Amino acid sequence: MTEPAASIPYPFLGSGSKTGELIRAYDWQKTSLGKLDQWPACLRTAVSLILRSDVPMTIQWGPEGYMLYNDAYREIAGSRHPGLLGQTIHDSWSEIADFRAQVVSDVLKGNTLNYRNEHFVLLRDGEPEDIWLDINYSPIVDETGTPAGVFAVVKNTTRRFQSEERLRIAQQAGGVGIFEVYPETGRLEVSDQFRRIWGLDADVAVTVELLASLVHPDDQQAVAHRHSTLADPLAYAEYRRVDPATGEIRWIARRGEVISTKGAAERYVGIVMDITDRKKSEAALAESEARWRLLIEQMDVKEIRHRNVRALVRELERNAGRDGKRTGGLTMLAGMLGKSAAQVSRFASEKPSTHIGDRIAREIEDVFEKEHGWMDHVQWSANVDDVESGHTS
């Protein structure tokens, strides 16, 4: 059974806190605070409050900043617990004594201080350790309203901060922006990279309506149609947007999911990427292929065959020269096809009376293990200068 509060010495310390028991047993007479029964009511109330909380909290009392804290703070203290208890600013976290001294000085003047993701290097377990903290400092006032101590709510944000940093770096490296939409309220939260992709400054309020207005006019109807007809309005989509500053047209790809959590409002979470360079490359490739198809359509296939066999002869001759052979290209090709040089030469002459025939083209494809029709369309990298029959046989 829990011991009745009336029978516990200094009941403001409670009976369920391990740190409270340490405070009860500590020799406070060696500090300027004196015995527990001499503590002012405002200090007792503040200590009672932190000991009954599961949020890390501390008290730094007086100009010396005598340290008190609760059980939840022990995780932050590490192996420095319980040695921090009852220590002054310079005797507790000595590695950040200057920072804490300035905080105590400012708060005892009646100021409130807030730090988010503040970086410290602490010796929590004997070795320097990077740690990030959210800390809210406020004054504890006595019965006259004069600040007498500093009350702090502390949260270890190291994992969150490092995760956010890794995510930020990954977003920048991969060019990925992140967004969250809350349909019930219309609230939209976006990352810095999202803003860069959309060409929006940091001080611009990003709304769904603003983004819709930046979609290229030719794509707005299609985007609206997808949102109204798809079960998942965030399925993969590509569309153009107009840069609000320069008028430049950029391509954006977007993908997301509808997140439904029991007891929580539905929200949309997704990513966007600038795919303008990819779209330009695709357009350039499509244009090149179209020009090539047109060229092929305009050219006589027989002429292509003839040009290619001449280029092939030239390449065979060059290969032979690199290997120290004095064999002509026509002779090599004839050997590959099992024909005489005379039979092949008439198809590779500068102005042949007969273009290379379908049978010879197919035989070359077989020798070089190419698909049927290769000689009709292949683009040789070899020099296609005219091959004089006197030089190749």
Secondary structure, 3 states (H helix, E strand, C coil): CCCCHHHCCCHHHCCCCHHHHHHHHCCHHHCCCCCHHHCCHHHHHHHHHHHCCCCCEEEEECCCCEEEECHHHHHHHHHHCCCCCCCCCCCCCHHHHHHHHHHHHHHCCCCCEEEEEEEEEECCCCCCEEEEEEEEEEEEECCCCCEEEEEEEEEECHHHHHHHHHHHHHHHHHCEEEEEEECCCCEEEECHHHHHHHCCCCCCCCCHHHHHHHECHHHHHHHHHHHHHCCCCCCCEEEEEECCCCCCEEEEEEEEEEECCCCCCCEEEEEEEECHHHHHHHHHHHHHHHHHHHHHHHCCHHHHHHHHHHHHHHHHHHHHHHCCCCCCHHHHHHHHHCCCHHHHHHHHCCCCCCCCCHHHHHHHHHHCCCCCCHHHHCCCCCCCCCCCHHHHC
